[in-house]
Amino acid sequence: MAEAKRGADAGRPAIVIVSEVPHTLGVLSREVRKRYGDDYGVRAHGSAGEAQDDLAALAEQGIDVALVLAGIGPGEPDSAPILRAVRSTHPTARRALVVNWGDFSRAAEMFSLMGQGQIDLYLIRPEGERDEEFHRSVTESLEDWALARGGGFEAVRIIGGLNHPRVHELRDSFTRNHIPIGVHDCDTPSGRRMLEDLGLTNPDLPVVVLQFTSEPTVLTNPTDLEIADAFGLTAPLPVDEHFDVAIIGAGPAGLAAAVSAASEGLRTLVVEQQAVGGQAGTSSLIRNYPGFPRGVSGSKLAFHAFHQAWSFGATFLFMRAASSLRREDHGLLLSLSDGSEVHTASLIVASGVAYRRLDVPGAERLLARGVFYGAAVSEAPAMVDRHVYIVGGGNSAGQAAVHLAKFARRVTVLVRGKALAESMSEYLVREIHASPVIDVVHRVEVIECKGDEALSSLVLRNLEEGTTSEVEAGGLFVLIGAAPRTDWLDGVVQRDEWGFILTGPDLPLDLRDGSEPHQTRTVLETSMPGVLAVGDVRRGSVKRVASAVGEGAIAIPVLHRYLDDVGRVAAT
């Protein structure tokens, strides 16, 4: 019977349930098998020892584990050890404690385990038929597992050299835009066969195949703009179309502004040069955003906000950047990188920031060959069994460390400062210190990246002693500082010496845009009337997702007042 069960489950990912309370084990087994038994091998165990043996056996057989559910409460032993052990054999598996409804005495224990990164979520044991809240949490966990694991349906197929920078850019961009992809090495027999099947001989790589179109669309070494146009999501704007507000950037601040503006009837255009979500879109798990007690990935948060704004009627232009701005008779004229122009009555700059480059020998040469800027989510599965390093001490670096620890053999965070807490949220600090896989080294910097075809080692300098050392490295993720994307506004709005836009009280009292002296009314207004700045691009902003969303939302009432004063151009 056991052999038949193993045969039936072969090839299917597993959901493992463990509880020493017969009622809990029975309820969980029934509910999980009923909903997920066709797609997952559901395996229930009445003891932690049995479950651990099964997890080890599954690893030996090469069967993935998607989710482990462990009971917690009266009659249950300490479930934390088995959930901690899951990471070593099944690093991408989601780990959940299941608590009885009303057993509030275990809350502190569960929250502590979550804060230390030993579990991913907690669930309330189903108490009746069709417990949709329980199943919603399970489904979301399985979705997160599938995204982290990769594989499955390929809406887009990329064929090229796995270490080519452009392949890395495309993989990161598609992943952040929530598009299921497959990346195939052109130097393998299967990769060469794919090219032959497409009728391609020595094509300009990488090749991008859109497999969701009626006939596959094949693009050879396409630009970002060619890819966006091939997707068919954005048609050219009519030359005589006018908008009430144009928003530059589809990060948290820009998306929040788009949702608010479009829902209130403003004709809204959003211009995004890369992927929705901005830097937040690269975060594997944001745990301090209101309304998501179990945390939410940056890409999922951004993806939902994008669909929300889109459903309200906002127009999106992807893979285009703003290139210049000037005032015209009836508002503003915005020029884009594709040569088109946009007429708008007002503008919100939410273009965010880009990670600063690591200016050391070897870093640019080894880009996408072991050296990455951000990209921890898309590149993490390739870091299995490697010792990887992260440069940075902010929240993005902390989230990257926690995510990479699911895959890498060792993760070392390199920090120039004396403490993580100087720039990182406390919950991330606790999780990093609790992880047996993550080390933190303070007062150190990278001074050289070494390797021939790929990164092999780093040269580090101790900032206190001035000594240097060379360490083996399988990957380097750089998340240091930020450079605002505001060069296109040079001479148009006032900026500080680093390029961040001055707003509100930071602006001096002077002539604004050739008009009479003006005292800025809100903290979001720039030196040009009708132009606001929100999110990380604004000097003095709080570098957190929630604050960026708040700024994007409150920008719309400010624009309403401005549009009422000058008269709206676009028809509503």
C-alpha positions as CSV (number, residue, x, y, z in Angstrom):
1,M,0.0,0.0,0.0
2,A,2.8,2.4,0.9
3,E,4.6,1.5,-2.3
4,A,1.4,2.3,-4.3
5,K,1.1,5.6,-2.5
6,R,4.7,6.5,-3.3
7,G,4.0,5.6,-7.0
8,A,0.9,7.7,-7.1
9,D,2.7,10.7,-5.7
10,A,5.8,10.3,-7.9
11,G,6.4,13.5,-9.9
12,R,3.9,15.6,-7.9
13,P,5.1,18.1,-5.3
14,A,4.2,17.2,-1.8
15,I,2.3,18.8,1.1
16,V,3.4,17.4,4.4
17,I,1.1,17.5,7.5
18,V,2.3,16.6,11.0
19,S,0.2,16.6,14.2
20,E,0.1,14.3,17.2
21,V,-3.5,15.3,18.0
22,P,-5.7,12.8,16.0
23,H,-8.5,15.4,15.5
24,T,-6.2,18.0,14.1
25,L,-4.4,15.5,11.9
26,G,-7.8,14.3,10.6
27,V,-9.2,17.7,9.9
28,L,-6.1,19.0,8.1
29,S,-5.7,15.8,6.1
30,R,-9.3,15.9,5.0
31,E,-9.3,19.6,4.1
32,V,-6.0,19.6,2.2
33,R,-6.7,16.4,0.3
34,K,-10.2,17.6,-0.7
35,R,-8.8,20.8,-2.3
36,Y,-5.3,20.0,-3.4
37,G,-5.1,16.2,-3.7
38,D,-5.2,16.1,-7.5
39,D,-2.2,18.4,-7.9
40,Y,-0.1,17.6,-4.8
41,G,0.8,14.4,-2.9
42,V,-0.6,15.0,0.5
43,R,1.2,13.1,3.2
44,A,0.0,13.1,6.8
45,H,2.1,12.0,9.9
46,G,1.2,11.5,13.5
47,S,4.7,12.3,14.8
48,A,7.5,14.6,14.1
49,G,9.9,11.7,13.7
50,E,7.8,10.2,10.9
51,A,7.5,13.5,9.2
52,Q,11.3,14.1,9.3
53,D,12.0,10.7,7.9
54,D,9.5,11.3,5.1
55,L,11.0,14.8,4.3
56,A,14.4,13.2,4.0
57,A,13.1,10.4,1.8
58,L,11.3,12.9,-0.5
59,A,14.6,14.8,-0.9
60,E,16.4,11.6,-1.8
61,Q,13.7,10.9,-4.4
62,G,14.0,14.4,-5.9
63,I,10.3,15.2,-5.0
64,D,9.7,18.8,-4.1
65,V,7.9,19.8,-1.0
66,A,5.7,22.9,-1.4
67,L,4.2,23.2,2.1
68,V,4.7,21.8,5.6
69,L,1.8,22.2,8.1
70,A,2.6,21.5,11.7
71,G,0.1,21.6,14.5
72,I,0.7,23.7,17.6
73,G,-1.4,23.7,20.8
74,P,-2.5,21.4,23.6
75,G,-1.2,17.9,23.1
76,E,1.3,18.9,20.5
77,P,5.1,18.7,21.0
78,D,7.4,21.6,20.0
79,S,6.9,21.8,16.2
80,A,9.7,24.4,15.6
81,P,12.5,21.9,15.2
82,I,10.9,20.1,12.3
83,L,10.1,23.3,10.6
84,R,13.6,24.6,11.0
85,A,14.9,21.3,9.6
86,V,12.8,21.8,6.4
87,R,15.2,24.5,5.2
88,S,18.1,22.1,4.8
89,T,16.3,19.5,2.7
90,H,13.6,21.6,0.9
91,P,14.7,25.3,0.9
92,T,11.8,26.7,-1.0
93,A,9.1,24.9,1.0
94,R,6.6,27.1,2.9
95,R,6.4,26.4,6.6
96,A,3.2,27.0,8.6
97,L,2.0,26.4,12.1
98,V,-1.6,25.5,12.5
99,V,-3.2,26.8,15.8
100,N,-6.6,26.1,17.3
101,W,-9.1,29.0,17.1
102,G,-9.0,30.9,20.4
103,D,-5.7,29.5,21.6
104,F,-4.3,33.0,22.0
105,S,-1.7,31.8,24.6
106,R,0.5,30.6,21.7
107,A,0.4,33.9,19.8
108,A,3.7,35.3,21.3
109,E,5.5,32.0,20.5
110,M,4.2,32.0,16.9
111,F,5.1,35.7,16.3
112,S,8.6,35.1,17.7
113,L,9.1,32.2,15.4
114,M,8.0,34.3,12.4
115,G,10.3,37.1,13.5
116,Q,13.2,34.8,13.6
117,G,12.4,33.4,10.2
118,Q,11.8,29.9,11.5
119,I,8.2,29.8,10.1
120,D,6.6,31.6,7.1
121,L,3.1,31.9,8.3
122,Y,0.4,30.6,10.8
123,L,-3.0,29.3,10.0
124,I,-6.2,28.8,12.1
125,R,-7.3,25.1,12.1
126,P,-10.6,24.7,10.1
127,E,-13.6,24.2,12.3
128,G,-16.3,23.6,9.7
129,E,-16.9,22.8,6.1
130,R,-15.6,25.1,3.4
131,D,-13.2,27.1,5.6
132,E,-12.3,29.6,2.9
133,E,-10.0,31.8,5.0
134,F,-7.9,28.7,5.7
135,H,-7.8,27.7,2.1
136,R,-7.0,31.3,0.9
137,S,-3.9,31.3,3.1
138,V,-2.9,27.8,1.8
139,T,-3.4,28.8,-1.8
140,E,-1.4,32.0,-1.4
141,S,1.4,30.0,0.2
142,L,1.4,27.5,-2.7
143,E,1.5,30.4,-5.2
144,D,4.5,31.9,-3.4
145,W,6.2,28.5,-3.5
146,A,5.6,28.1,-7.2
147,L,6.9,31.6,-8.0
148,A,10.1,31.0,-6.0
149,R,10.6,27.5,-7.5
150,G,10.1,28.5,-11.1
151,G,9.3,26.1,-13.8
152,G,5.8,25.3,-15.0
153,F,4.0,27.3,-17.7
154,E,6.3,29.5,-19.8
155,A,4.3,32.5,-21.2
156,V,7.7,33.8,-22.4
157,R,10.7,31.7,-23.3
158,I,14.2,33.2,-23.3
159,I,17.0,31.4,-25.1
160,G,20.6,32.7,-24.7
161,G,23.7,32.4,-22.7
162,L,22.9,32.1,-19.0
163,N,25.7,34.5,-18.0
164,H,24.9,37.1,-20.6
165,P,23.9,40.5,-19.0
166,R,20.9,40.9,-21.3
167,V,19.5,37.5,-20.3
168,H,19.8,38.5,-16.6
169,E,18.1,41.9,-17.3
170,L,15.2,40.2,-19.1
171,R,14.8,37.5,-16.5
172,D,14.7,40.1,-13.7
173,S,12.3,42.4,-15.6
174,F,9.8,39.6,-16.5
175,T,10.0,38.1,-13.0
176,R,9.2,41.5,-11.4
177,N,6.3,42.0,-13.8
178,H,4.8,38.7,-12.6
179,I,5.2,37.1,-16.1
180,P,5.9,33.3,-16.0
181,I,9.1,32.6,-18.0
182,G,11.6,29.9,-18.9
183,V,15.2,30.6,-19.4
184,H,17.1,28.1,-21.6
185,D,20.9,27.9,-22.2
186,C,21.6,28.3,-25.9
187,D,24.8,26.2,-25.5
188,T,23.0,23.0,-24.5
189,P,21.5,20.4,-26.9
190,S,18.0,21.3,-25.8
191,G,18.6,25.0,-26.3
192,R,20.1,24.5,-29.8
193,R,17.1,22.3,-30.6
194,M,14.7,25.1,-29.6
195,L,16.5,27.5,-31.9
196,E,16.4,25.0,-34.8
197,D,12.7,24.4,-34.2
198,L,12.2,28.1,-34.6
199,G,14.1,28.1,-37.9
200,L,16.9,30.2,-36.5
201,T,20.5,29.7,-37.4
202,N,23.1,31.7,-35.5
203,P,20.5,34.3,-34.4
204,D,21.4,37.5,-32.6
205,L,20.9,36.4,-29.0
206,P,19.1,36.3,-26.8
207,V,15.9,35.1,-28.5
208,V,12.6,35.9,-26.8
209,V,9.6,33.9,-27.7
210,L,6.1,35.0,-26.7
211,Q,4.2,31.7,-26.4
212,F,0.8,33.1,-25.4
213,T,0.1,34.7,-28.8
214,S,-2.0,32.8,-31.3
215,E,1.2,32.0,-33.2
216,P,4.4,32.3,-31.2
217,T,6.0,35.7,-31.6
218,V,9.8,35.4,-32.0
219,L,12.1,38.4,-31.2
220,T,15.8,38.3,-31.7
221,N,17.8,40.4,-29.2
222,P,14.8,42.8,-28.8
223,T,14.9,46.1,-27.1
224,D,12.6,46.7,-24.1
225,L,10.4,48.8,-26.3
226,E,10.0,46.1,-28.9
227,I,9.1,43.6,-26.2
228,A,6.5,46.0,-24.7
229,D,4.9,46.6,-28.1
230,A,4.9,42.9,-28.9
231,F,2.9,42.3,-25.7
232,G,0.2,44.5,-27.2
233,L,-0.6,46.2,-23.9
234,T,0.2,49.8,-25.0
235,A,-0.9,51.4,-28.2
236,P,0.6,54.6,-29.4
237,L,-1.1,57.7,-27.9
238,P,-3.2,59.8,-30.2
239,V,-1.3,63.1,-30.9
240,D,-4.2,65.2,-29.7
241,E,-4.9,63.3,-26.5
242,H,-4.7,65.3,-23.3
243,F,-4.4,64.0,-19.7
244,D,-5.2,65.5,-16.4
245,V,-2.2,63.9,-14.8
246,A,0.9,62.1,-16.0
247,I,2.7,59.9,-13.5
248,I,6.4,59.1,-14.1
249,G,7.2,55.7,-12.4
250,A,5.1,52.7,-11.4
251,G,6.6,52.0,-8.0
252,P,4.5,52.1,-4.8
253,A,4.1,55.9,-4.9
254,G,3.3,56.1,-8.6
255,L,0.8,53.2,-8.4
256,A,-0.9,54.7,-5.4
257,A,-1.3,58.0,-7.2
258,A,-2.6,56.2,-10.3
259,V,-5.2,54.3,-8.3
260,S,-6.4,57.5,-6.5
261,A,-6.4,59.6,-9.7
262,A,-8.1,57.2,-12.0
263,S,-10.7,56.2,-9.4
264,E,-11.7,59.9,-9.0
265,G,-12.2,60.3,-12.7
266,L,-8.9,62.0,-13.7
267,R,-7.6,61.0,-17.1
268,T,-4.4,59.3,-15.9
269,L,-1.2,58.2,-17.7
270,V,1.5,56.2,-16.1
271,V,5.0,56.0,-17.8
272,E,7.3,53.2,-16.5
273,Q,10.7,52.5,-18.0
274,Q,11.2,49.0,-16.6
275,A,8.9,47.0,-14.3
276,V,6.0,47.8,-12.0
277,G,7.0,48.0,-8.3
278,G,10.3,49.9,-8.6
279,Q,12.8,48.8,-6.0
280,A,10.0,47.5,-3.8
281,G,9.2,45.1,-6.6
282,T,12.5,43.3,-6.0
283,S,11.6,42.6,-2.3
284,S,10.9,39.0,-1.6
285,L,8.8,39.7,1.5
286,I,7.7,42.9,3.0
287,R,6.4,42.2,6.6
288,N,5.8,45.7,7.8
289,Y,3.2,46.8,5.3
290,P,-0.2,47.4,6.9
291,G,-2.9,44.8,6.2
292,F,-0.6,41.8,5.5
293,P,0.2,40.1,8.8
294,R,1.9,37.2,7.0
295,G,3.9,39.6,4.8
296,V,3.6,40.2,1.0
297,S,6.2,40.1,-1.8
298,G,6.9,43.5,-3.4
299,S,6.1,42.1,-6.9
300,K,2.7,40.8,-5.7
301,L,1.8,44.1,-4.0
302,A,2.8,46.1,-7.1
303,F,1.0,43.7,-9.5
304,H,-2.3,44.0,-7.6
305,A,-1.9,47.8,-7.5
306,F,-1.2,47.9,-11.2
307,H,-4.3,45.9,-12.0
308,Q,-6.3,48.1,-9.7
309,A,-5.2,51.3,-11.4
310,W,-5.7,49.7,-14.8
311,S,-9.3,48.6,-13.9
312,F,-10.1,52.2,-13.0
313,G,-9.1,53.3,-16.5
314,A,-5.5,54.5,-16.1
315,T,-3.4,54.3,-19.2
316,F,0.1,52.6,-18.9
317,L,3.1,53.1,-21.2
318,F,5.8,50.6,-20.4
319,M,9.5,50.5,-21.4
320,R,9.5,54.3,-22.0
321,A,11.3,56.9,-19.9
322,A,10.6,60.7,-19.6
323,S,13.3,62.7,-21.4
324,S,12.2,66.3,-21.0
325,L,9.5,68.6,-19.6
326,R,8.4,72.1,-20.5
327,R,5.4,74.3,-20.0
328,E,3.0,75.0,-22.9
329,D,0.0,77.2,-23.2
330,H,-2.5,74.9,-21.6
331,G,-0.4,72.8,-19.3
332,L,2.8,70.7,-19.6
333,L,4.4,69.0,-22.5
334,L,6.2,65.8,-21.6
335,S,8.7,64.2,-24.1
336,L,9.4,60.4,-23.9
337,S,12.3,58.3,-24.8
338,D,10.5,56.8,-27.9
339,G,10.2,60.3,-29.4
340,S,6.5,60.7,-28.5
341,E,5.0,63.7,-26.6
342,V,2.3,63.8,-24.0
343,H,0.1,66.8,-23.2
344,T,-0.9,66.9,-19.6
345,A,-2.3,69.4,-17.2
346,S,-0.2,68.2,-14.3
347,L,2.7,65.8,-13.5
348,I,3.7,63.6,-10.6
349,V,7.3,62.5,-10.5
350,A,7.5,59.1,-8.9
351,S,10.5,57.8,-10.8
352,G,12.3,56.5,-7.7
353,V,15.9,55.7,-7.5
354,A,18.4,53.2,-8.9
355,Y,21.0,51.3,-6.9
356,R,24.4,53.0,-7.0
357,R,27.0,51.0,-9.0
358,L,29.9,49.4,-7.2
359,D,32.9,51.3,-8.6
360,V,35.6,48.7,-8.1
361,P,37.8,46.6,-10.5
362,G,35.9,43.7,-12.0
363,A,32.4,44.6,-11.0
364,E,31.2,45.8,-14.4
365,R,33.0,43.0,-16.2
366,L,31.3,40.4,-14.0
367,L,27.9,41.9,-14.1
368,A,25.3,39.1,-14.4
369,R,28.2,36.7,-14.1
370,G,27.9,36.6,-10.3
371,V,27.6,40.3,-9.7
372,F,24.0,41.6,-9.5
373,Y,22.3,44.9,-8.5
374,G,19.1,44.0,-6.6
375,A,17.6,40.9,-8.4
376,A,17.7,38.7,-5.3
377,V,14.3,37.3,-6.1
378,S,15.0,36.3,-9.7
379,E,18.6,35.0,-9.2
380,A,18.2,33.3,-5.8
381,P,17.4,29.8,-7.2
382,A,20.7,29.8,-9.0
383,M,22.6,30.4,-5.7
384,V,22.1,26.9,-4.3
385,D,25.1,25.6,-2.4
386,R,27.0,28.9,-2.9
387,H,28.5,31.3,-0.5
388,V,27.0,34.7,-1.5
389,Y,27.6,38.2,-0.3
390,I,25.4,41.2,0.0
391,V,26.7,44.7,0.1
392,G,24.3,47.1,1.9
393,G,22.7,47.7,5.3
394,G,19.2,48.9,4.4
395,N,15.8,47.1,4.2
396,S,16.4,45.9,0.7
397,A,19.7,44.3,1.7
398,G,18.0,42.7,4.7
399,Q,15.1,41.3,2.6
400,A,17.6,40.0,0.1
401,A,19.6,38.2,2.8
402,V,16.6,36.5,4.2
403,H,15.4,35.3,0.8
404,L,18.8,34.2,-0.4
405,A,19.3,32.2,2.8
406,K,16.6,29.8,1.6
407,F,18.9,28.7,-1.3
408,A,22.5,29.6,-0.6
409,R,24.9,27.6,1.6
410,R,26.0,30.8,3.3
411,V,25.0,34.4,3.2
412,T,27.3,37.2,4.4
413,V,26.1,40.8,4.7
414,L,28.8,43.4,4.3
415,V,28.1,46.7,6.0
416,R,30.2,49.8,6.1
417,G,28.5,51.0,9.3
418,K,28.8,49.7,12.9
419,A,25.3,48.3,13.2
420,L,22.5,47.1,11.0
421,A,19.9,48.9,13.1
422,E,21.2,52.2,11.8
423,S,19.2,51.8,8.5
424,M,17.3,48.5,8.8
425,S,13.9,47.7,10.3
426,E,14.1,45.9,13.6
427,Y,12.1,42.9,12.4
428,L,14.7,42.2,9.7
429,V,17.6,42.7,12.1
430,R,16.0,40.0,14.4
431,E,15.5,37.6,11.5
432,I,19.0,38.0,10.2
433,H,20.6,37.5,13.7
434,A,18.4,34.4,14.2
435,S,19.3,32.7,10.9
436,P,22.0,30.1,11.2
437,V,22.9,30.7,7.5
438,I,23.4,34.5,7.6
439,D,26.5,36.3,8.9
440,V,27.0,40.1,9.2
441,V,30.4,41.7,8.9
442,H,30.6,45.4,9.9
443,R,33.0,48.1,8.9
444,V,34.1,46.4,5.7
445,E,33.9,47.2,1.9
446,V,34.5,45.4,-1.4
447,I,37.5,46.7,-3.3
448,E,37.7,44.2,-6.1
449,C,35.7,41.4,-7.8
450,K,37.7,38.6,-9.3
451,G,36.9,35.8,-11.7
452,D,37.4,34.8,-15.4
453,E,34.1,33.7,-16.8
454,A,32.2,34.2,-13.5
455,L,32.7,35.7,-10.1
456,S,35.0,33.5,-8.0
457,S,36.3,35.7,-5.2
458,L,36.1,39.2,-3.6
459,V,38.8,41.3,-2.1
460,L,37.6,43.0,1.1
461,R,39.1,45.9,3.1
462,N,38.6,46.3,6.8
463,L,37.8,50.0,7.4
464,E,39.0,50.0,11.0
465,E,42.4,48.3,10.4
466,G,43.0,49.0,6.7
467,T,43.9,45.3,6.1
468,T,42.7,43.3,3.1
469,S,41.6,39.8,2.6
470,E,40.4,37.6,-0.3
471,V,37.3,35.4,0.1
472,E,35.7,32.8,-2.1
473,A,32.3,34.1,-3.5
474,G,29.7,32.5,-5.6
475,G,27.6,35.6,-5.9
476,L,27.5,39.3,-5.0
477,F,24.3,41.3,-4.6
478,V,24.8,45.0,-4.4
479,L,22.1,47.2,-2.7
480,I,24.0,50.3,-1.8
481,G,22.6,53.8,-1.6
482,A,20.4,55.3,-4.3
483,A,20.7,57.6,-7.3
484,P,17.5,59.4,-8.2
485,R,16.3,59.3,-11.8
486,T,15.9,63.0,-12.3
487,D,18.6,64.0,-14.9
488,W,15.8,64.8,-17.3
489,L,14.5,67.5,-14.9
490,D,17.8,69.4,-14.8
491,G,17.0,73.1,-15.0
492,V,13.3,72.4,-14.8
493,V,12.7,71.9,-11.1
494,Q,15.0,72.5,-8.2
495,R,17.0,69.6,-7.0
496,D,19.7,69.1,-4.3
497,E,23.3,68.3,-5.1
498,W,22.6,64.5,-5.3
499,G,19.7,65.0,-7.7
500,F,16.8,64.5,-5.3
501,I,13.9,66.9,-5.9
502,L,13.3,69.7,-3.5
503,T,9.7,70.1,-2.3
504,G,7.7,71.9,0.3
505,P,9.7,73.6,3.0
506,D,13.0,72.6,1.4
507,L,12.3,75.1,-1.4
508,P,13.6,78.7,-1.0
509,L,11.1,81.6,-1.5
510,D,12.0,82.7,-5.0
511,L,10.4,83.1,-8.4
512,R,8.8,79.9,-9.4
513,D,8.6,79.3,-13.1
514,G,8.7,83.0,-13.8
515,S,5.6,83.7,-11.8
516,E,5.2,85.8,-8.6
517,P,6.9,84.6,-5.4
518,H,5.0,81.6,-4.0
519,Q,5.0,79.9,-0.6
520,T,4.7,76.1,-1.3
521,R,1.4,74.9,0.2
522,T,2.3,71.2,0.7
523,V,5.3,69.0,1.2
524,L,4.9,67.4,-2.2
525,E,4.9,70.5,-4.4
526,T,8.1,71.2,-6.5
527,S,9.4,74.6,-7.7
528,M,7.2,74.2,-10.9
529,P,3.4,74.7,-10.4
530,G,1.5,71.6,-11.3
531,V,4.5,69.3,-10.8
532,L,4.6,67.2,-7.6
533,A,7.3,64.7,-6.4
534,V,6.4,61.6,-4.3
535,G,8.3,58.6,-3.0
536,D,12.1,58.0,-2.9
537,V,12.8,60.6,-5.6
538,R,11.8,63.4,-3.2
539,R,14.4,64.9,-0.8
540,G,13.6,64.0,2.8
541,S,11.2,61.2,2.0
542,V,10.9,58.2,4.3
543,K,12.4,55.2,2.4
544,R,9.5,52.8,3.2
545,V,6.8,51.3,1.0
546,A,3.9,52.5,3.2
547,S,5.1,56.1,3.3
548,A,5.5,56.1,-0.5
549,V,2.0,54.8,-0.9
550,G,0.7,57.5,1.4
551,E,2.5,60.2,-0.5
552,G,1.1,58.9,-3.8
553,A,-2.5,58.9,-2.4
554,I,-2.4,62.4,-0.9
555,A,-0.9,63.9,-4.0
556,I,-4.2,63.7,-5.8
557,P,-6.2,66.1,-3.5
558,V,-3.3,68.5,-4.0
559,L,-3.6,68.2,-7.8
560,H,-7.4,68.6,-7.6
561,R,-6.9,72.0,-6.1
562,Y,-4.3,72.9,-8.7
563,L,-6.5,71.7,-11.6
564,D,-9.5,73.6,-10.2
565,D,-7.4,76.8,-10.1
566,V,-6.0,76.5,-13.6
567,G,-8.9,74.8,-15.3
568,R,-8.7,71.2,-16.4
569,V,-7.5,70.5,-19.9
570,A,-8.7,66.9,-20.4
571,A,-12.3,66.0,-20.6
572,T,-13.6,64.0,-17.7
